[in-house]
Amino acid sequence: MKQPLALSLSIAGLGAIWTYLALGPLAGFVLVWAGFIAWGCFFATGGDTQALSKTITGGVYGVILAWVALFVIVNVPVAALGTVWPAIVVGVTVFFLVIVANVDFLSAVPANVFGYASTVAYSLHQGGTADAAAPLESLTAVGFSNPLILVIVSIVAGALFGYASGQLNNALGKKGA
């Protein structure tokens, strides 16, 4: 089978399974979109075992730095600075997001950024419900309401699905198949 078809089939099939799991049995434990971001990052960083490692470590590193930024912004209010305070906190944490690019396992800066951005996006654009607090109110929760935990699990799972789709692509696309 030709590679474009093999890759399309592997990503389509596993993408459907990922979506079913994320929206069904794993709902509340993973975010479908964060998994797809990690999946894309896996292929963008090379689509091999080194890419898997860099996607996971970089994504997790980004999630942790974003969580630190959110935690500081929420718990150390500096009202006199208004929106300058969150900008300073983001600037400082993003500096550390990128300065590590010379460390091999954190050298895929897009993975770091995707983890950071996914955490901030989820945390800022989800309100609380009658049953659950908003992510910014759950930064210290022990469980999947905490964006630190939820986004990390989503990124790891998405990267693993990316790896699996790459392996399936290789199996389907073997010469002579």
PENOR-V992285 format. One record per backbone hydrogen bond with DSSP energy under -1.0 kcal/mol. NH is the residue of the N-H (numbers start at 1). CO is the residue of the C=O. Records with the same first field share a line. If there is no record, write none. Layout:
NH: CO  CO
//
This chain:
6: 2
7: 3
8: 4
9: 5
10: 6
11: 7
12: 8
13: 9
14: 10
15: 11
16: 12
17: 13
18: 14
19: 15
20: 16
21: 17
22: 18
23: 19
24: 20
26: 21
27: 24
29: 26
30: 26
35: 31
36: 32
37: 33
38: 34
39: 35
40: 36
41: 37
42: 38
43: 39
44: 40
45: 41
46: 43
47: 42
52: 48
53: 49
54: 50
55: 51
56: 52
57: 53
58: 54
59: 55
60: 56
61: 57
62: 58
63: 59
64: 60
65: 61
66: 62
67: 63
68: 64
69: 65
70: 66
71: 67
72: 68
73: 69
74: 70
75: 71
76: 72
81: 78
82: 79
84: 81
87: 83
88: 84
89: 85
90: 86
91: 87
92: 88
93: 89
94: 90
95: 91
96: 92
97: 93
98: 94
99: 95
101: 98
103: 100
106: 103
107: 104
109: 107
111: 108
112: 108
113: 109
114: 110
115: 111
116: 112
117: 113
118: 114
119: 115
120: 116
121: 117
122: 118
123: 119
124: 120
125: 121
129: 132
137: 134
138: 135
141: 138
143: 141
146: 143
150: 146
151: 147
152: 148
153: 149
154: 150
155: 151
156: 152
157: 153
158: 154
159: 155
160: 156
161: 157
162: 158
163: 159
164: 160
165: 161
166: 162
167: 163
168: 164
169: 165
170: 166
171: 167
172: 168
173: 169
177: 174
//
